[in-house]
Amino acid sequence: MIAMTRDVLAVATPEMTTAADGGVGLLVKKKGTASARSWVLIDANVNETVMDIDKYAIMHRVQIHARDLRILDPLLSYPSTILGRERAIVLNLEHIKAIITAEEVLLRDPSDDNVIPVVEELRRRLPVVNANHAELGGQHDVETGEEDESPFEFRALEVFLEAICSFHAARTTELETDAYPALDELTSKISSRNLDRVRKLKSAMTRLTARVQKVRDELERLLDDDDDMADLYLSRKLSSASPVSGSGAASWFLGSPTIGSKISRASRASVMTVHGDENDVEELEMLLEAYFMQIDGTLNKLTSLREYIDDTEDYINIQLDNHRNQLIQLELFLSSGTVCMSIYALVTGIFGMNIPYTWNDGHGYMFKWVVILSGALSAVIFLLIVFYARFKGLVGS
């Protein structure tokens, strides 16, 4: 069986640093837990080392620049990025912040709830399956064995791509489960509660769409540039550049400026040599295309959900316009009725004054005719106003 080890490393103060650790500030802690910003190192034999290490030690170990390491800083906001360097792949996929070399993986914040499943998958997928392992363990399936034929960096990269694609697919499924019933309920009953619920779901969908779009764009960028994909072939560059390889002391030895510069020149020459082969990046291209299609499918689901939301909004707006028109008509009818009743009240008020009328003496029937004629006049005026409004299209028929 494959042996697994776990160590916890912490940043050492200058007084605690010795020549034995290469002067990079690493100290082994016998007891204690990893901090929230720690790293976990996993090699091809699934030997795990949890480290609390400063950025200069990381830069020295994997030979990357400070600007590349800043991409992995959780306090800074960087879009999803996959960068190929001479000896490492710098990968920032939201909560997955990792550095991949030809022989090991450095993953940030291993105690994070979203990162723990990724670490477990790395333990399962990174070991190289051969005949001896199959006879001894018999725990690896055929699919895992096929994947392990790829270089170490591709197996690690596939784990991270699968994790981020599955993460977004799960979030999209949850959003669809909540959104479609909420939209149907809003369609059947327009209320402040339903409107607020849909508003929150739309905001969540917009944020998720932006995150998925960034991952898709990064994969598309790699697929469109063979040179960028060739930079991710770390094992080939390392074997072409120098026979010196391995983790531990060999990795620190390769960190020497003189040796590192020679390897860098040799790596560039190797990459330029193989660029002439159009099938050079076929293996990586197939890997990236598979997850590009998966993340593109997730984006299509979000696009369909957005279109459904837009259609629902259009339907709601039509309903609100109808209600608004009905209110306008009602207001017009009430206003017209008020005007007509005001005319009727005016006549009533005039004849209700305490003024002696000589023509009213002996003519009691006049009261009846005044009431009838005033009411008829008010009704005619009301109908004229309504017909005029309909003729001008102010109200529906």
C-alpha positions as a Python dict, from the first residue, in 0.01 Angstrom:
ca = {
    (1, 'M'): (0, 0, 0),
    (2, 'I'): (105, 358, -52),
    (3, 'A'): (256, 514, 257),
    (4, 'M'): (103, 841, 374),
    (5, 'T'): (272, 1089, 606),
    (6, 'R'): (151, 1408, 769),
    (7, 'D'): (375, 1682, 906),
    (8, 'V'): (296, 2031, 1021),
    (9, 'L'): (540, 2305, 929),
    (10, 'A'): (542, 2662, 1055),
    (11, 'V'): (725, 2980, 962),
    (12, 'A'): (1040, 3014, 1170),
    (13, 'T'): (1187, 3335, 1300),
    (14, 'P'): (1536, 3431, 1179),
    (15, 'E'): (1685, 3306, 1509),
    (16, 'M'): (1526, 2966, 1457),
    (17, 'T'): (1642, 2920, 1096),
    (18, 'T'): (1943, 2695, 1046),
    (19, 'A'): (2157, 2587, 756),
    (20, 'A'): (1983, 2251, 758),
    (21, 'D'): (1659, 2394, 628),
    (22, 'G'): (1823, 2587, 348),
    (23, 'G'): (1761, 2924, 510),
    (24, 'V'): (1404, 2950, 385),
    (25, 'G'): (1235, 2978, 721),
    (26, 'L'): (1073, 2639, 780),
    (27, 'L'): (1032, 2481, 1120),
    (28, 'V'): (870, 2148, 1199),
    (29, 'K'): (611, 2171, 1475),
    (30, 'K'): (559, 1854, 1671),
    (31, 'K'): (224, 1969, 1804),
    (32, 'G'): (-32, 2217, 1688),
    (33, 'T'): (-282, 2274, 1412),
    (34, 'A'): (-257, 2441, 1075),
    (35, 'S'): (-357, 2805, 1053),
    (36, 'A'): (-637, 2932, 833),
    (37, 'R'): (-382, 3047, 572),
    (38, 'S'): (-166, 2736, 574),
    (39, 'W'): (-68, 2518, 282),
    (40, 'V'): (-82, 2144, 230),
    (41, 'L'): (187, 1980, 16),
    (42, 'I'): (100, 1651, -153),
    (43, 'D'): (349, 1461, -369),
    (44, 'A'): (303, 1174, -612),
    (45, 'N'): (322, 920, -327),
    (46, 'V'): (44, 1104, -141),
    (47, 'N'): (284, 1211, 132),
    (48, 'E'): (112, 1509, 291),
    (49, 'T'): (278, 1795, 473),
    (50, 'V'): (71, 2074, 626),
    (51, 'M'): (282, 2390, 631),
    (52, 'D'): (256, 2740, 768),
    (53, 'I'): (504, 2894, 530),
    (54, 'D'): (585, 3249, 421),
    (55, 'K'): (562, 3368, 63),
    (56, 'Y'): (939, 3391, 17),
    (57, 'A'): (980, 3022, 95),
    (58, 'I'): (705, 2941, -155),
    (59, 'M'): (867, 3157, -422),
    (60, 'H'): (1204, 2993, -359),
    (61, 'R'): (1061, 2643, -369),
    (62, 'V'): (860, 2662, -692),
    (63, 'Q'): (1051, 2945, -862),
    (64, 'I'): (765, 3187, -927),
    (65, 'H'): (746, 3565, -898),
    (66, 'A'): (573, 3759, -624),
    (67, 'R'): (307, 3881, -869),
    (68, 'D'): (215, 3519, -941),
    (69, 'L'): (188, 3442, -571),
    (70, 'R'): (-34, 3747, -516),
    (71, 'I'): (-290, 3585, -745),
    (72, 'L'): (-337, 3323, -473),
    (73, 'D'): (-380, 3574, -192),
    (74, 'P'): (-732, 3530, -47),
    (75, 'L'): (-734, 3894, 63),
    (76, 'L'): (-703, 4012, -298),
    (77, 'S'): (-970, 3974, -562),
    (78, 'Y'): (-839, 3807, -876),
    (79, 'P'): (-1044, 3636, -1147),
    (80, 'S'): (-1005, 3267, -1220),
    (81, 'T'): (-658, 3214, -1363),
    (82, 'I'): (-441, 2925, -1483),
    (83, 'L'): (-84, 3034, -1552),
    (84, 'G'): (201, 2817, -1681),
    (85, 'R'): (549, 2900, -1552),
    (86, 'E'): (889, 2736, -1603),
    (87, 'R'): (852, 2493, -1313),
    (88, 'A'): (499, 2541, -1187),
    (89, 'I'): (136, 2598, -1272),
    (90, 'V'): (-27, 2878, -1074),
    (91, 'L'): (-396, 2803, -1041),
    (92, 'N'): (-662, 3030, -891),
    (93, 'L'): (-1013, 2891, -926),
    (94, 'E'): (-1209, 3079, -659),
    (95, 'H'): (-1167, 2878, -336),
    (96, 'I'): (-910, 2649, -504),
    (97, 'K'): (-573, 2825, -487),
    (98, 'A'): (-289, 2593, -574),
    (99, 'I'): (59, 2563, -718),
    (100, 'I'): (131, 2251, -922),
    (101, 'T'): (481, 2131, -1004),
    (102, 'A'): (593, 1820, -1188),
    (103, 'E'): (612, 1623, -863),
    (104, 'E'): (400, 1793, -597),
    (105, 'V'): (97, 2008, -530),
    (106, 'L'): (76, 2303, -291),
    (107, 'L'): (-284, 2379, -197),
    (108, 'R'): (-386, 2676, 13),
    (109, 'D'): (-623, 2666, 314),
    (110, 'P'): (-666, 2286, 338),
    (111, 'S'): (-902, 2326, 635),
    (112, 'D'): (-1160, 2517, 432),
    (113, 'D'): (-1488, 2329, 395),
    (114, 'N'): (-1481, 2363, 17),
    (115, 'V'): (-1116, 2255, -7),
    (116, 'I'): (-1138, 1942, 211),
    (117, 'P'): (-1314, 1735, -64),
    (118, 'V'): (-1046, 1849, -310),
    (119, 'V'): (-769, 1724, -81),
    (120, 'E'): (-945, 1389, -45),
    (121, 'E'): (-978, 1360, -423),
    (122, 'L'): (-608, 1440, -464),
    (123, 'R'): (-524, 1154, -228),
    (124, 'R'): (-728, 921, -444),
    (125, 'R'): (-623, 1037, -789),
    (126, 'L'): (-258, 1138, -760),
    (127, 'P'): (-93, 799, -687),
    (128, 'V'): (52, 624, -988),
    (129, 'V'): (-121, 288, -1040),
    (130, 'N'): (98, 5, -1162),
    (131, 'A'): (88, -372, -1155),
    (132, 'N'): (241, -401, -809),
    (133, 'H'): (-7, -156, -660),
    (134, 'A'): (-296, -336, -826),
    (135, 'E'): (-185, -670, -680),
    (136, 'L'): (-129, -531, -330),
    (137, 'G'): (-419, -296, -292),
    (138, 'G'): (-674, -364, -560),
    (139, 'Q'): (-858, -50, -455),
    (140, 'H'): (-812, 161, -767),
    (141, 'D'): (-1064, 121, -1044),
    (142, 'V'): (-988, 104, -1412),
    (143, 'E'): (-1087, 464, -1469),
    (144, 'T'): (-835, 588, -1213),
    (145, 'G'): (-563, 376, -1366),
    (146, 'E'): (-625, 524, -1708),
    (147, 'E'): (-611, 877, -1572),
    (148, 'D'): (-284, 802, -1393),
    (149, 'E'): (-114, 743, -1728),
    (150, 'S'): (-106, 1121, -1765),
    (151, 'P'): (175, 1334, -1619),
    (152, 'F'): (149, 1425, -1254),
    (153, 'E'): (63, 1790, -1321),
    (154, 'F'): (-224, 1690, -1551),
    (155, 'R'): (-373, 1455, -1293),
    (156, 'A'): (-362, 1732, -1034),
    (157, 'L'): (-500, 1987, -1281),
    (158, 'E'): (-786, 1753, -1370),
    (159, 'V'): (-879, 1714, -1004),
    (160, 'F'): (-899, 2091, -962),
    (161, 'L'): (-1095, 2146, -1284),
    (162, 'E'): (-1337, 1869, -1196),
    (163, 'A'): (-1381, 2015, -847),
    (164, 'I'): (-1457, 2368, -963),
    (165, 'C'): (-1689, 2249, -1243),
    (166, 'S'): (-1877, 2021, -1005),
    (167, 'F'): (-1897, 2301, -749),
    (168, 'H'): (-2056, 2540, -998),
    (169, 'A'): (-2285, 2270, -1134),
    (170, 'A'): (-2410, 2198, -782),
    (171, 'R'): (-2467, 2568, -710),
    (172, 'T'): (-2654, 2602, -1040),
    (173, 'T'): (-2876, 2304, -960),
    (174, 'E'): (-2959, 2451, -619),
    (175, 'L'): (-3040, 2784, -777),
    (176, 'E'): (-3267, 2623, -1037),
    (177, 'T'): (-3445, 2426, -764),
    (178, 'D'): (-3526, 2749, -581),
    (179, 'A'): (-3577, 2982, -876),
    (180, 'Y'): (-3830, 2803, -1097),
    (181, 'P'): (-4093, 2746, -823),
    (182, 'A'): (-4046, 3103, -703),
    (183, 'L'): (-4100, 3239, -1053),
    (184, 'D'): (-4411, 3026, -1103),
    (185, 'E'): (-4549, 3144, -770),
    (186, 'L'): (-4483, 3506, -865),
    (187, 'T'): (-4664, 3453, -1194),
    (188, 'S'): (-4971, 3322, -1016),
    (189, 'K'): (-4965, 3584, -740),
    (190, 'I'): (-4788, 3916, -755),
    (191, 'S'): (-4695, 4021, -403),
    (192, 'S'): (-4414, 4206, -228),
    (193, 'R'): (-4291, 3884, -68),
    (194, 'N'): (-4269, 3699, -399),
    (195, 'L'): (-4108, 3996, -572),
    (196, 'D'): (-3841, 4024, -301),
    (197, 'R'): (-3772, 3651, -318),
    (198, 'V'): (-3724, 3660, -694),
    (199, 'R'): (-3505, 3969, -663),
    (200, 'K'): (-3268, 3787, -425),
    (201, 'L'): (-3257, 3482, -651),
    (202, 'K'): (-3180, 3700, -953),
    (203, 'S'): (-2893, 3867, -767),
    (204, 'A'): (-2752, 3526, -671),
    (205, 'M'): (-2786, 3409, -1031),
    (206, 'T'): (-2603, 3717, -1161),
    (207, 'R'): (-2310, 3661, -923),
    (208, 'L'): (-2291, 3290, -1005),
    (209, 'T'): (-2307, 3359, -1378),
    (210, 'A'): (-2014, 3599, -1352),
    (211, 'R'): (-1806, 3340, -1164),
    (212, 'V'): (-1887, 3063, -1412),
    (213, 'Q'): (-1815, 3297, -1703),
    (214, 'K'): (-1467, 3373, -1566),
    (215, 'V'): (-1379, 3003, -1543),
    (216, 'R'): (-1511, 2943, -1893),
    (217, 'D'): (-1318, 3238, -2035),
    (218, 'E'): (-995, 3115, -1878),
    (219, 'L'): (-1035, 2766, -2026),
    (220, 'E'): (-1121, 2919, -2362),
    (221, 'R'): (-811, 3137, -2344),
    (222, 'L'): (-592, 2832, -2289),
    (223, 'L'): (-759, 2636, -2568),
    (224, 'D'): (-706, 2922, -2812),
    (225, 'D'): (-331, 2944, -2745),
    (226, 'D'): (-110, 2638, -2803),
    (227, 'D'): (188, 2817, -2649),
    (228, 'D'): (3, 2863, -2319),
    (229, 'M'): (-96, 2497, -2319),
    (230, 'A'): (262, 2392, -2395),
    (231, 'D'): (376, 2588, -2088),
    (232, 'L'): (169, 2352, -1873),
    (233, 'Y'): (376, 2047, -1973),
    (234, 'L'): (600, 2066, -1667),
    (235, 'S'): (725, 1707, -1674),
    (236, 'R'): (839, 1737, -2031),
    (237, 'K'): (1012, 2069, -1969),
    (238, 'L'): (1181, 1934, -1658),
    (239, 'S'): (1304, 1616, -1826),
    (240, 'S'): (1427, 1812, -2127),
    (241, 'A'): (1602, 2070, -1914),
    (242, 'S'): (1788, 1867, -1653),
    (243, 'P'): (1805, 1513, -1513),
    (244, 'V'): (1802, 1659, -1165),
    (245, 'S'): (1451, 1627, -1026),
    (246, 'G'): (1258, 1545, -714),
    (247, 'S'): (1128, 1716, -407),
    (248, 'G'): (1307, 1797, -87),
    (249, 'A'): (1681, 1864, -125),
    (250, 'A'): (1667, 1835, -504),
    (251, 'S'): (1399, 2106, -520),
    (252, 'W'): (1606, 2344, -313),
    (253, 'F'): (1910, 2262, -529),
    (254, 'L'): (1719, 2358, -841),
    (255, 'G'): (1639, 2688, -675),
    (256, 'S'): (1996, 2804, -724),
    (257, 'P'): (2004, 3114, -948),
    (258, 'T'): (2279, 2975, -1171),
    (259, 'I'): (2125, 2633, -1218),
    (260, 'G'): (1777, 2781, -1244),
    (261, 'S'): (1879, 3012, -1527),
    (262, 'K'): (2032, 2724, -1721),
    (263, 'I'): (1723, 2512, -1677),
    (264, 'S'): (1506, 2806, -1782),
    (265, 'R'): (1696, 2849, -2107),
    (266, 'A'): (1687, 2476, -2176),
    (267, 'S'): (1314, 2462, -2104),
    (268, 'R'): (1240, 2742, -2346),
    (269, 'A'): (1449, 2574, -2610),
    (270, 'S'): (1268, 2246, -2554),
    (271, 'V'): (929, 2411, -2582),
    (272, 'M'): (1027, 2591, -2901),
    (273, 'T'): (1145, 2261, -3047),
    (274, 'V'): (821, 2078, -2989),
    (275, 'H'): (594, 2365, -3091),
    (276, 'G'): (633, 2260, -3449),
    (277, 'D'): (429, 1945, -3382),
    (278, 'E'): (64, 2036, -3413),
    (279, 'N'): (-32, 1736, -3197),
    (280, 'D'): (202, 1846, -2921),
    (281, 'V'): (-72, 1970, -2689),
    (282, 'E'): (-339, 1722, -2793),
    (283, 'E'): (-352, 1546, -2455),
    (284, 'L'): (-398, 1866, -2259),
    (285, 'E'): (-633, 2006, -2521),
    (286, 'M'): (-864, 1705, -2482),
    (287, 'L'): (-854, 1746, -2104),
    (288, 'L'): (-939, 2116, -2118),
    (289, 'E'): (-1210, 2067, -2381),
    (290, 'A'): (-1390, 1815, -2161),
    (291, 'Y'): (-1418, 2057, -1871),
    (292, 'F'): (-1479, 2350, -2103),
    (293, 'M'): (-1788, 2169, -2231),
    (294, 'Q'): (-1896, 2096, -1875),
    (295, 'I'): (-1860, 2455, -1755),
    (296, 'D'): (-2019, 2578, -2079),
    (297, 'G'): (-2318, 2353, -2009),
    (298, 'T'): (-2347, 2505, -1663),
    (299, 'L'): (-2334, 2852, -1817),
    (300, 'N'): (-2608, 2754, -2064),
    (301, 'K'): (-2828, 2646, -1773),
    (302, 'L'): (-2777, 2983, -1608),
    (303, 'T'): (-2848, 3157, -1939),
    (304, 'S'): (-3173, 2962, -1974),
    (305, 'L'): (-3265, 3054, -1618),
    (306, 'R'): (-3193, 3419, -1690),
    (307, 'E'): (-3413, 3407, -2000),
    (308, 'Y'): (-3691, 3249, -1795),
    (309, 'I'): (-3655, 3528, -1539),
    (310, 'D'): (-3664, 3790, -1816),
    (311, 'D'): (-3977, 3632, -1963),
    (312, 'T'): (-4138, 3630, -1620),
    (313, 'E'): (-4046, 3995, -1572),
    (314, 'D'): (-4204, 4081, -1908),
    (315, 'Y'): (-4519, 3895, -1810),
    (316, 'I'): (-4529, 4068, -1472),
    (317, 'N'): (-4480, 4406, -1639),
    (318, 'I'): (-4771, 4335, -1873),
    (319, 'Q'): (-4986, 4239, -1577),
    (320, 'L'): (-4883, 4552, -1390),
    (321, 'D'): (-4956, 4764, -1697),
    (322, 'N'): (-5304, 4612, -1718),
    (323, 'H'): (-5365, 4683, -1352),
    (324, 'R'): (-5235, 5034, -1400),
    (325, 'N'): (-5471, 5091, -1694),
    (326, 'Q'): (-5760, 4959, -1492),
    (327, 'L'): (-5678, 5198, -1212),
    (328, 'I'): (-5658, 5486, -1459),
    (329, 'Q'): (-5999, 5395, -1599),
    (330, 'L'): (-6146, 5369, -1253),
    (331, 'E'): (-5995, 5704, -1160),
    (332, 'L'): (-6138, 5859, -1479),
    (333, 'F'): (-6485, 5722, -1408),
    (334, 'L'): (-6471, 5845, -1050),
    (335, 'S'): (-6349, 6187, -1158),
    (336, 'S'): (-6623, 6212, -1424),
    (337, 'G'): (-6885, 6105, -1175),
    (338, 'T'): (-6758, 6363, -926),
    (339, 'V'): (-6785, 6640, -1188),
    (340, 'C'): (-7140, 6537, -1279),
    (341, 'M'): (-7247, 6513, -919),
    (342, 'S'): (-7094, 6855, -859),
    (343, 'I'): (-7318, 6998, -1134),
    (344, 'Y'): (-7617, 6827, -978),
    (345, 'A'): (-7518, 6959, -634),
    (346, 'L'): (-7482, 7308, -781),
    (347, 'V'): (-7839, 7308, -907),
    (348, 'T'): (-7958, 7165, -578),
    (349, 'G'): (-7768, 7430, -389),
    (350, 'I'): (-7913, 7713, -595),
    (351, 'F'): (-8269, 7599, -546),
    (352, 'G'): (-8205, 7517, -185),
    (353, 'M'): (-8129, 7880, -96),
    (354, 'N'): (-8376, 8058, 133),
    (355, 'I'): (-8482, 8305, -136),
    (356, 'P'): (-8845, 8373, -214),
    (357, 'Y'): (-8937, 8272, -570),
    (358, 'T'): (-9262, 8417, -697),
    (359, 'W'): (-9274, 8162, -982),
    (360, 'N'): (-9273, 7880, -725),
    (361, 'D'): (-9597, 7996, -566),
    (362, 'G'): (-9872, 7760, -659),
    (363, 'H'): (-9634, 7554, -877),
    (364, 'G'): (-9518, 7267, -650),
    (365, 'Y'): (-9457, 7037, -945),
    (366, 'M'): (-9149, 7252, -1038),
    (367, 'F'): (-8944, 7077, -770),
    (368, 'K'): (-8996, 6745, -939),
    (369, 'W'): (-8893, 6873, -1280),
    (370, 'V'): (-8583, 7046, -1150),
    (371, 'V'): (-8463, 6724, -988),
    (372, 'I'): (-8533, 6515, -1300),
    (373, 'L'): (-8373, 6755, -1544),
    (374, 'S'): (-8065, 6809, -1327),
    (375, 'G'): (-8010, 6434, -1293),
    (376, 'A'): (-8055, 6377, -1666),
    (377, 'L'): (-7811, 6656, -1749),
    (378, 'S'): (-7548, 6512, -1514),
    (379, 'A'): (-7588, 6164, -1665),
    (380, 'V'): (-7555, 6300, -2022),
    (381, 'I'): (-7239, 6487, -1929),
    (382, 'F'): (-7094, 6171, -1768),
    (383, 'L'): (-7168, 5962, -2080),
    (384, 'L'): (-7017, 6226, -2306),
    (385, 'I'): (-6696, 6222, -2101),
    (386, 'V'): (-6675, 5840, -2117),
    (387, 'F'): (-6740, 5828, -2494),
    (388, 'Y'): (-6479, 6097, -2554),
    (389, 'A'): (-6221, 5907, -2344),
    (390, 'R'): (-6284, 5587, -2541),
    (391, 'F'): (-6269, 5773, -2872),
    (392, 'K'): (-5926, 5913, -2777),
    (393, 'G'): (-5809, 5571, -2655),
    (394, 'L'): (-5768, 5681, -2295),
    (395, 'V'): (-5963, 5379, -2168),
    (396, 'G'): (-6029, 5032, -2301),
    (397, 'S'): (-6356, 4927, -2456),
}
